[in-house]
Amino acid sequence: MYDRKRFRLAVVDNDPLTVTMLTLLIRRNLPEVDVTWACRRGRDAVARCLSADSRPDVLLVDMSLEGMSGVEVCRRIRAATADVVLIGVTSFSLEHYAADALAAGAQCVMDKARVADICDAAVALVNGRALRTQYVSELTAVQSHALLAKHDETDADDDAAARLAAAAAVASLTDREREVMRLCAQGRSSREIGELLGVGESSVKTYVMRAARKLGARNRTQAVAEWLMLQD
């Protein structure tokens, strides 16, 4: 039935009965394939696929997982590796999940009840053959991996740049501006802050205005919100 006679297959599905039935039917349809593990949580599936010791050749991913979605499971695995065939499965509308799942690196999305078709797809994909099914990716696993890995790298660069900009904004505040923002964050009025610091109310408003400008805020409320976020 298949060229590469032995390969490893795993399942992630949040319904224990479905996991049992899928495993039983797959073993019946593909007797020479090792169903190496099955789990119910997306995070567990991602961790196992990213470990060389437990990585399967094929993973069946339930689209309607609780917690981490099936789409996110596909995205995280495919961004990290091209070495796992990802087949999205669902008992709900294929059209509802297909676009997002394929964009996240799944190679196809199939009806969970059509186990024989899922087995045929797994065999074809693991042996590098094209699929004849409705919802199939136009990209290879390698192409999809390269695209998603680059996207994650760009996001990481953007996050790093944002953290540097935030640190620079805080560093640009004078000691007095920091003290004023700290007191503003406590909900104190300009008059109260002035009395505590021994300066006039107008001076406090000037400090707030300068701090807001450095923090990229348009008013006192936004400045306080930015200040609080940058303290985390």
C-alpha positions in Angstrom: 0.0 0.0 0.0 2.9 2.4 0.6 6.5 2.8 -0.4 8.1 3.8 2.9 6.7 0.9 4.8 7.5 2.0 8.3 7.0 5.5 9.6 5.9 7.0 12.8 2.5 8.6 13.3 1.0 10.5 16.2 -2.3 12.0 17.1 -3.4 15.1 19.1 -7.2 15.3 19.8 -9.0 16.5 22.9 -11.6 13.7 22.8 -10.2 10.5 24.4 -12.8 8.4 22.6 -11.7 9.9 19.3 -8.1 9.3 20.1 -8.8 5.6 20.8 -10.9 5.1 17.7 -8.4 6.9 15.4 -5.5 4.9 16.8 -7.4 1.6 16.4 -8.5 2.4 12.8 -5.1 3.7 11.7 -3.4 0.6 13.0 -5.9 -1.5 11.1 -5.5 0.4 7.9 -1.7 0.9 8.2 -0.4 -2.2 10.0 3.2 -1.5 9.3 3.0 2.1 10.7 4.0 2.9 14.3 1.4 5.0 16.1 4.0 6.2 18.5 1.9 8.4 20.8 -1.4 10.2 21.2 -2.2 13.2 23.4 -5.0 15.6 24.2 -3.2 19.0 24.6 -1.8 21.1 21.9 1.2 22.2 24.0 2.1 18.5 24.6 2.0 17.8 20.9 4.2 20.7 20.1 6.8 19.8 22.7 6.9 16.2 21.5 7.2 17.2 17.8 10.1 19.6 18.7 12.0 16.8 20.5 14.1 14.6 18.3 13.4 11.7 20.6 9.6 11.8 20.2 9.1 13.6 16.8 6.8 11.6 14.5 6.9 11.6 10.8 3.2 12.4 10.6 1.0 14.2 13.1 -2.8 14.3 12.9 -4.0 17.6 14.4 -7.6 18.0 15.7 -8.6 21.5 14.6 -10.9 22.2 17.5 -8.5 21.6 20.4 -9.1 23.4 23.7 -6.4 25.8 25.0 -3.9 26.0 22.1 -5.9 25.6 18.9 -5.1 23.1 16.2 -4.1 26.0 13.9 -1.6 27.3 16.4 -0.2 23.8 17.0 0.5 23.5 13.2 2.0 27.0 13.1 4.4 26.4 16.0 5.6 23.0 14.7 5.9 24.1 11.1 7.8 27.3 12.1 10.3 25.1 13.9 10.7 22.2 11.5 9.7 20.8 8.1 10.3 17.2 9.2 6.7 16.5 10.4 3.8 15.9 8.0 0.9 17.9 9.4 -2.6 16.8 8.6 -5.5 18.8 10.1 -8.5 16.8 10.9 -12.0 17.8 12.1 -15.5 16.6 12.4 -16.8 20.1 11.7 -16.8 22.2 8.5 -13.5 21.8 6.6 -14.0 25.1 5.0 -14.1 26.8 8.4 -10.6 25.7 9.3 -8.9 25.1 5.9 -7.5 28.5 5.1 -6.0 29.2 8.5 -4.7 25.7 8.9 -3.0 25.6 5.5 -1.5 29.1 6.1 -0.2 27.7 9.4 1.7 24.9 7.8 -0.7 22.0 7.6 -0.4 20.1 4.3 -4.1 19.3 4.1 -7.3 19.4 6.2 -9.5 16.4 6.1 -12.8 15.0 7.5 -12.0 13.1 10.7 -14.6 10.4 9.9 -12.8 9.5 6.7 -10.0 7.5 8.3 -9.1 5.5 5.2 -8.6 8.8 3.2 -6.5 10.2 6.1 -4.3 7.1 6.0 -3.9 7.4 2.2 -3.0 11.1 2.7 -0.4 10.2 5.3 1.2 7.6 3.1 1.3 9.9 0.1 2.8 12.9 2.0 5.4 10.9 3.9 6.5 9.4 0.5 6.6 12.8 -1.1 3.6 12.4 -3.4 0.9 14.9 -4.3 -2.6 14.6 -2.8 -5.9 14.4 -4.5 -8.1 16.1 -1.8 -10.0 19.3 -1.7 -8.1 21.3 1.0 -4.4 20.8 0.3 -1.5 23.3 0.6 0.2 24.6 -2.5 3.4 24.8 -0.6 5.7 22.0 0.4 6.6 21.5 4.1 10.0 23.0 3.4 8.6 26.1 1.7 6.0 26.6 4.5 8.7 26.2 7.2 10.9 28.8 5.5 8.0 31.2 5.3 6.9 30.8 8.9 10.4 30.8 10.3 11.1 34.0 8.6 7.9 35.5 9.9 8.7 34.5 13.5 12.2 35.9 13.1 10.8 39.2 12.0 8.3 39.3 14.9 11.2 38.6 17.3 13.2 41.4 15.8 10.2 43.7 16.1 9.7 42.7 19.8 13.3 43.4 20.5 13.2 46.8 18.8 10.1 47.7 20.8 11.8 46.7 24.1 14.8 48.8 23.2 12.6 51.8 22.4 10.7 51.4 25.6 13.9 51.2 27.6 15.2 54.3 25.8 12.0 56.2 26.6 12.3 55.4 30.3 16.0 56.3 30.3 15.3 59.6 28.7 13.2 60.8 31.7 14.9 62.9 34.3 14.8 61.9 38.0 12.2 64.5 38.7 10.0 63.4 35.7 10.3 59.8 37.0 9.2 60.9 40.5 6.3 62.9 39.1 5.1 59.9 36.9 5.4 57.6 39.9 3.1 59.8 41.9 0.7 60.3 39.0 0.5 56.5 38.8 -0.6 56.5 42.4 -3.6 58.7 41.5 -2.3 61.9 43.1 -3.4 65.3 41.7 -0.9 67.9 40.4 -1.5 69.9 43.6 -0.8 67.0 45.8 2.4 66.1 43.9 3.5 69.8 44.1 3.1 69.8 47.8 5.0 66.5 48.2 7.9 67.7 46.0 7.9 71.3 47.2 7.2 72.8 43.7 4.3 74.7 42.2 1.3 73.0 40.5 2.3 74.5 37.1 5.7 73.0 37.4 4.2 69.5 38.0 2.1 69.9 34.9 5.2 70.9 32.9 7.0 67.7 34.2 4.0 65.6 33.2 3.9 67.2 29.7 7.6 66.6 29.2 7.4 63.0 30.4 4.3 62.4 28.2 6.2 63.6 25.1 9.2 61.3 25.8 6.9 58.4 26.4 5.0 59.0 23.1 1.7 59.9 24.9 -0.7 62.6 24.0 -2.0 63.4 27.6 -1.5 62.6 31.2 -3.8 59.6 31.2 -1.9 58.0 28.3 1.4 58.9 29.9 0.5 57.1 33.1 -0.7 54.1 31.2 2.6 54.0 29.2 4.6 54.4 32.4 2.9 51.6 34.1 3.4 49.2 31.2 7.1 50.1 31.0 7.5 49.1 34.7 6.5 45.5 34.0 
